[in-house]
Amino acid sequence: MSKKCPYEKKCGGCQYIDLPYEEQLKKKQKDTNKLLKSFGKVKPIIGMKDPWHYRNKVHGVVARDRHGNCFTGIYENRSHRVIRVDSCLIENQKADEIMNTVTSLMKSFKMRPYNEDTGYGFLRHILVRTGYHTGQIMVVLVTASPVFPSKNNFVKALRKEHPEITTIIANVNNRNTSMVLGDKQQILYGKGYIEDVLCGKTFRISPKSFYQVNPIQTEVLYNKAIEFAGLTGKERVIDAYSGIGTIGMVASDNAGEVISVELNGDAVRDAVFNAKQNKVKNIRFYKDDAGDFMVKMASHKEKADVVFMDPPRSGSDKKFLDSLLRLRPKKVVYISCNPETLARDLKHLTGNGYRIKEIQPVDMFPSTGQARRDASLKLRRSCLFTIKKREIVRKQSVFLFFTNTHEYLYSCP
């Protein structure tokens, strides 16, 4: 079934909102086939049973209408005008309610929304994160000034309306930037983080932590990734672009050793805590660029059996892919959130000896044009050898696992 969105024409975020869900899946399947069929057969996409209100991370820009009423919304498609959005069909409903409460309190606290054109005002953004399994809720108030007038009374008023809130944080962003969060923050209530459960593991989520926005499909995605990796309990695994350590810790139950590499220091700190909390003892964390880290490993003649990689939408750069080829892991499981960059990276890998065996799309973002593709490439190591300057380079096949909304996974043995 499809639902009518009142913001559809101006928002532009949900390109398929007017299509019945089965039709959305057919279109994404067709798009995926067109993009990746040259690499291998694409399996039927895995969709959701209930494709509504799945986003556990909700963000709103704070603005004011001509009558002086504050509201949250999003920027109109291809403009800098803020569209009022009181509720969204793909966002967590409680998060929407909390954002509406925050803006309703602003007038009584003489709190003005920040105006990017004039540089005046106080509240810029509201970010709400929710735990799907735990029910915990984080509210982040992004301000233009470190001075928060009547902050204690404001927190008290907000919690009176929503006692279910777990923590409230004031984040300061006084720069002229499109980035939502700034570098400084102050905990106004609670511990400054929430926790959620994913694939049987408990994870700490801070304001800046990367955590998948669709928890239901993420479990589908990660379980497929582990399946395609074919771990036996003996392998040495690298979790590149590891964030707060989700994939690596899920894989740790079936691996001998996991090496988790992430450049964001806040995420690494959360990952270390997550490992201790889950009593995972066969994982190590490194704050480093994943490509540089693998080059160092290769230069020291260290080996890895499996590499999980979950890069940003821009995909991997040539430096990372070349470091992967230099390290020569037995398997690679690639999780990507952008089909175009996935195809680009696959072209580079297949041009250097990898072959894709299976491609499995998973719909991570219903109603949008995005789709994570898990490409499961069971790399049957095609023992192709190239002799070059007395150096034997083993060319391996690649395992591709694909998800629909722009997540792709490959695994190469």
N, C-alpha and C positions, 0 to 999 in steps of 0.2 A: 504494500500500500504506500501511497505518497501522502504528504501533508503540505498544507499551504503555509508558506512563510510570508509574513507581511513585509519583510525587509529584502526579499529576494532580488528585486530589480536594482536597488541601490547598493546592496552589500557586495554581491559578487563572490562571496566566499564559498557558497554551496551551489556549484554549477549544475548539480543533478537533483536538487531538492524537489523539483516538480515531476521527477520520474519515479514510477513504482520501483521498489528496491530490486526486484528481480531484473528489471530493465537496466538499472544502474550496473548490476553485476555483469550483465551481458555486454554492455558498452565497455566496461573496464577490461573484460576478457578480450574483447576485440582489439582494443588499444594495445593491450599487453602482447597479444599474438603478433600484431603488426610490428611492434618494436623489437621483440626478442625472438621471433620465429627463426631468424637466421642462425641463432645460437643453439636451438633445440626445441623440442615439443613442449608447449606450455600446458600444464595441468589445469583443470577447472579451478576457478577462484574459490577460496573459502570465505564465505560471507558471515554476517551476524544474524542471530535469531531475532534480536530486537535492536535495530540500527538507530535508535534515538537516544539523545541525552547521554552519550557515552563519554564526552570529554571531561576529564577530571581536573583540567587546568583551564580557568576562565579569566580572561583579561578584558578590562574595559577602560577606554579613555574617558576622563572626566570632563564634562563641558556644561554649558548653561544656555538655556533657550532665551528668547527675547523677553520673556516674562520674568526672568530671574530664577527660574527653577533649574536645579542641578540634575544631571542625569549621566549615565554612562552609555557608551556606544562604541562604534568602530568608525574608522575613516571610510567615507564613501569611496567606492571603486574609482580609482584614478583621480582622486581629488584629496584635498586636505580638510574637507568639511566632515564634521562628526555627525553620524546618523545615530539617533536614539534607538537603543535596543534594550527593552525591558526583559525579554526572555528569548532564548534561542533554542531551536529544536534539536541541536546536537550538543548543547552544553548541559552540565549538571544543573538541575533545577534549583537545588539549595544554594549553589554558588550565585545564581542569578538573583535569588531572593536577598541574599546578603548584600550584594552590590547595590540593589535598589534601596535597602535600608541605610547604607552608608550615605548615599546621596540625599536621602530624605532628612538625615541628621545635620547635613552641612549648613543649612540656613540658620538653624537655632544656635549653632556654634560659630556663626559668622565666618565660615570657611569658604573661601572662593576657589573655584577651579583655576588651574594654571592656564594662562593664555600664551601660546607659543609665539604669537606675533608681537605681543607687547613685552613679554618676559615677566609679567606680573601674575600673581595668584599663588595658591598654595598646593592644592591636591592635583596631581597630574594623572595618576593611574590607580586602578584597583585591581589586584591580582588575588584570585581565590584558588587554592589547590585542595582537593579532597581525596581522602583515602577510600578506595572502592570497598575493600574488605574490612577496614578498621572503622570507617565512618568519621575519622578525624578530619578537621577542617583548619586550614591556614588562611589567614587574611593578611595581605601585604598592602599597606597604604603607601604609595609612592609620592613623596612630597618634593617640592622645589627648595625647601628650607629645612635645616636641621632643627629649627625651633618649632615644636609642635604645641601650640597653645591649648590649654585645658585637656591635655592628652588623657589624663586619668579619668576625667569625667566623660570624655568621648568613648573611651574603652568600656566604661561602665554602662553607658547608654546602649552601645552596640551589643554588648553581652546580655543586657536585659531583654533585648529583642531576639537574640540568638545565643542562648546559653550553651548550645552544642559546639560553639567555636572552641577549638583546641588551643590556638595560639594566634596572636596579633603582632605584626611587625611593621615598624615605620622604616621605609627605605628612602634614602635621600638621593635624588638625582637632580642636580642643579646645572647640568650641562645642556647645551643646545644639541641634542642628539635624538636619533630615532630609537635608540635603545631604551627599553622600558625601565630596567633596574639600574640603580647607581651602585657605587662601591661601598657606601657606608649605610649601616642600618642599626636600629635600636629595637630591642624586644620590649613591647608594651605589655604583653600578657603571654603567659605560658612559657614554653621552652625554646621557641624560635624555630621549631621544625615539627613535622608530623611523620607518622610511619604508616606504611601499607605493606600488604603481603602479596608477593608475586611468586608463583611456582613453588609455594611452600616456604619461601624465604622472606624475612622481614627486612624492610629497607627504610632508612631514614631519608626524608625528603626535606631539603632546605629551600629557601626562596629561589636560589639560582641553580638548583640541581636539575640535571636532565633526567626526566622520567617520562616514559611513554604516556601519551594522553588518553589512550584507549586500553584500559587494563584488561578487559576481556579478551580482545584480539591479541594483545601482547603475549598472553599465556599461550595462545595458539601458535603464534609466531616463534616464540622461544623454544617451545617443545618441539616444533619442527626443526629448528636449528640444531638442537641437541640430537635429534633423530638422524639428521643428515650427516652430522659429524661422526656418527658411528663410534662413540667413545667406548672403550673397554675397561677403563680404570687404570691404565698404565701410561696414557699419553701426557706429553708436555704441551700445554695449551697456552696461547697468547690471546688475551682479550684486548684488542686495539680499539681506540676511541671508547674506552670502557665506561665513562661517566661515573655513576655511583656504584659500579661493579655488578650490575644486574646479571648480564649474560655470563660473566665469569663465575659468579657464585652459583648460578643455576647449573652450570657445567661442572662445577667442582665435585659434585656427588659422583660423577662418572669419569673423572680424570685423575691422573697421578699427581700433576702439579699444574697450577694456573698462574700465569704472569699477567697482571692487569696494568695497562698503560694508559694514562690520561694526563692531558696538559693542564686542565683546570684544577687549581689547588683546592678549592672548596669541595669539588666533587671527590677528589682523592681522600680528603679528610672524612667525608661521609662514607666512602667506600671502606676505609679502614675500620670505622665504627661498625658498619654493617657486617663485616666479616667476623668481628669479635662477638657481636650480638648473636649471630647465627652459628657461632662456634665452628667456623670454617678455618681449618688450620693448614690446608694445602694451597693457599693463595698468597701471592705477594703483590704489592702495589708500588708503582713507580710514577712519579710526576715527570713526564717527559713527552716529547713529540714521538708518536708511535713509529713514524718512519725512521727518525734518527735512532730510536732505540733498537729497531730491528737491524739497522746497518751496523751498530755496535756489536750486536749479537753475532752477526755474520762474520765481522772482522775478527772476533774472538773464537770463530769456528764453533759457536754454539748452535744447537739445533732446536727446532720446534716441530711437533707432529701435526698440530692443528692451529690455525689462526682464525679467530672470529673477528670480523671487522664490521662496524656499524658507523660509517662516516656520516657527516652532515649532508644536507641537501646538495651541496656543491660537489659531493662525491670525493673520491680520493685524488690526490695530485700525483703527478708522474713520479715524484721523489718517493712517495710511499709505495706505489706499485712496483717501482724498481727495487726498493728495499725488500719487498715481499718476494720478488723473483730471485733476489740474491740470497735470501734466507732459505728459500726452497722448502717450505713446509710440506708435509705429506698431504695435508688437506687444508682448504681454505673455505670458511663459511662467511659469505658476504651478505650483510643486511643493509639494504639501501632504501632511502625514502624518496628517491627521484629516479624515474625510469630512464630519463635522458642521460643523466650522468652515469647511471648503471651501464647502459649500452656502450657508452664511451669507454668506461673502465674495462668492460668485458672484451671489447675489441683489442685493448692493449694486452690483456692477459692471454686471450686466445691467440694473439699474434706472437706470443712468446711461449707457446707450448701447452697451454691449458685447453681442455675441452669440456664443454658443459653437457651434462647428462640428463638433468631433470630441472624443470622450472615450475615452481608452485606459487601462484599468486595468493595473497591474503588481503582481504579488504580491511584496512586499518581505519579509514576515514570515510564512512558512509555519507552520502549526499554531496561529497566534494569530488573534484576531478582527480584527486590523488589516490594512489593505491600502492601499498607496499608489496613488492614482489619478492617472494622467497624463491630463489632459484637454487634448487638442490642439484648440485652437480656432483654426481658420484664419480669422483675421479678414479677411474680405474687407472692406475698409474700406467700410462702407455709408455712403456720403457723405450722412449725415443732418446737417443743419445746424439749429441752433436760434439764433434771433436774440434776444438778451436784452440790453437796455440798450446797444445798439450794439456788443455784443460777440458775435462769432461763436464758438460752441462746437461743435467738430467732435465728433460722436458716432461712436465706432468700435466695431466688433465685437470680440469676444474669442475667443481661441483657447484651447481647454481641452485639457490633456493630463493624463490621470489615471493614478495607479498604485495598486496594491492593497496596502495595508497602511498606507495613509494617506499616500500621496504623490500629489500631483496637480500637474499641470502645465498651464498654459494659455499660449497664445501668441496674441497679438492683433496683427494687422497694421493 
